[in-house]
């Protein structure tokens, strides 16, 4: 067995159980005890695992601190994201247990110095959440559990333009996040077809029994060419090659943003870029272009140029000019 694989297996064994005799490890790893001792030495010296050796074998003193060395800035970022994710769990027992483990990790890492778990939250600015993007963590969790258990759900849903809600039976596929809002991608088992449901407009979810002979719908990613997940997708419809030129401030913003999966950026000058992407529908793209005002010029397609010009003419007609 290659050394890397053997070290990985040894770590897995100590995660499974904190105390082992040398002959037990040798048997599980299919090697001799001298080789086991060599791998144990690697863990204690090179990776600083707190493993004690004695007459009764090997014992991992503090499992939560066994792999606390941070190997790069990316892991610090992961810790901050974990800190933020735990906010949603509030004061639950699970949140408390996870925080305890992560606090041990922070204390055991020389890379973090005196930085503790409680300090990680100071790196993120928090504002009161307003509007449609508020997440119901309990509902998100119940739907996620249904996904993992391959369950059918009845959800209560409200359309954007309506005040009342209705029940729809779905088979949940995936979550997708757009514009700081979570959307549930699911199969509509009554009307047929894959649809997107905004989580803030889902007010309830209940699992229902599978009917006899139920065949799970296959998830198909319809969103590669969709400009936002609200855009209708038609596999047989032609794709529009869109090119929009942005200048000055918005050119700088374009260099930092990823608006579409097929996006490609063309540098024209320090103050001018062209954004390219492919879409089925142009209606949402028209609204996207208009938000940039005079900093945006549609290069292609001509149909999009005409839609923007018609909208501008309509806007001018709202004023006595």
Secondary structure as UniProt FT lines:
FT   HELIX           3..16
FT   STRAND          19..20
FT   HELIX           22..29
FT   HELIX           33..45
FT   STRAND          51..54
FT   TURN            55..56
FT   STRAND          57..60
FT   HELIX           63..65
FT   TURN            66..67
FT   HELIX           73..87
FT   TURN            88..91
FT   HELIX           93..108
FT   HELIX           110..112
FT   TURN            113..114
FT   HELIX           117..120
FT   HELIX           121..123
FT   HELIX           131..133
FT   HELIX           137..148
FT   TURN            149..150
FT   STRAND          152..157
FT   TURN            160..161
FT   STRAND          166..178
FT   TURN            179..180
FT   STRAND          181..188
FT   TURN            189..191
FT   STRAND          194..198
FT   HELIX           199..201
FT   STRAND          202..208
FT   TURN            212..213
FT   TURN            224..225
FT   TURN            229..230
FT   TURN            235..236
FT   STRAND          240..247
FT   HELIX           248..254
FT   TURN            255..256
FT   TURN            261..262
FT   STRAND          264..269
FT   TURN            270..271
FT   STRAND          272..279
FT   HELIX           283..290
FT   TURN            291..292
FT   HELIX           293..295
FT   STRAND          296..300
FT   HELIX           302..316
FT   TURN            317..318
//
